[in-house]
Amino acid sequence: MEIKINKSTNLKQKPEDSTLGFGKIFTDHMFIMDYSTEEGWHDARIEPFGNMSLHPAATVFHYGAEVFEGLKAYRKADGSIQLFRPDENAKRINSSAERICLPEIPEEMFLEGLKTFISLEKDWVPHSEGTSLYIRPFLFGNDETLGVHGVHHARFMIIASPVGSYYKEGINPVKIMIEDEDVRAVRGGTGYTKCGGNYAASTRAGEKAEKMGYSQVLWLDGVERKYIEEVGAMNVMFKIGDEIVTPKLTGSILPGITRKSCIEVLKDKGYKVSERLLSVDELGKALESGELKEAWGCGTAAVVSPIGELCYKGKKFIINNGEIGAVTQKLYDTLTGIQWGKIDDKYGWTVPIK
Ligand SMILES: *Cc1c(COP(=O)(O)O)cnc(C)c1O
């Protein structure tokens, strides 16, 4: 694949690591590739980061034809840079694209575009403990018509943003509210895809929870509102007795790469892991009996995020005294150890950037 590189002549000043937040500062360049039914994917290029011009009727503005990915580039102690399981993002963006009739991107193209772009932006990967370069690949429809059908023109882009440590003040367990009004997704819908529309549907409950002092919501299934699905933009796991339980992928849950990695690490360490249906009743009973030992969310941004309090229908439950549990801590140490290159990657998950 030929990638034309038009380097910025006006490089930005890089921010101090200590001032980094999430997704506010962007690197000097962006990757762009266009698609049309006639030409397929073409014109792969890297350009200076900046605004772009789109037709006001472009599909993405009207019918939500957009899917995205999220992953990070990590700097190791020796200064080199690596990605974590980017092949999984390449696969997932295509499963998302297929569901909402956007063109799929050959995995090699996705990976080559990604590696070339990150290699060019290498200096933007911050150095301090816990910091990283967050990478956002996204794909949207841009047919210049209001007609409703599968798109014939699309654009794939990658942008990147240096981000601070998620746990600047140490790993503090979060408070989560179980949402029993809004639903995020239903089986047969788009729950398993990383599409912008899912976020549009879930924002209201998130805002409501925040006003009540909770950091995210725990979603129940959209039909019976009975089974636990996931937490905000993270998958969720519980330690009930000696069993680690995580909701099985029924189609309405996002198949997280962190979730998958947690399951593999836990099984490897000898834990019993069950991917199964978990009802809110069963969870409530485990909370009341004290069988619920630990709960945590997992996703690229936080890696793992311990849950210290759950609120359901106005009733509050404290988990593990509101402290991080031993399994959560072990998972955090293992995954971040591999990601930042502090421990041996025996699973072969990391991909170096030259
Ligand atoms: C991205 C995302 C996750 C976590 O996926 P990772 O691949 O682990 O980052 C979980 N739930 C939702 C809704 C998401 O969008």
The ligand as an ORCA input file, in Angstrom:
! r2SCAN-3c Opt
* xyz 0 1
  C     -14.520      0.144     23.801
  C     -15.568     -0.357     24.711
  C     -15.299     -1.308     25.708
  C     -13.917     -1.814     26.041
  O     -13.236     -2.378     24.975
  P     -11.656     -2.488     24.979
  O     -11.346     -3.121     23.672
  O     -11.270     -3.332     26.118
  O     -11.127     -1.102     25.117
  C     -16.365     -1.779     26.462
  N     -17.616     -1.329     26.267
  C     -17.904     -0.399     25.337
  C     -19.301      0.052     25.171
  C     -16.896      0.118     24.522
  O     -17.195      1.041     23.612
*
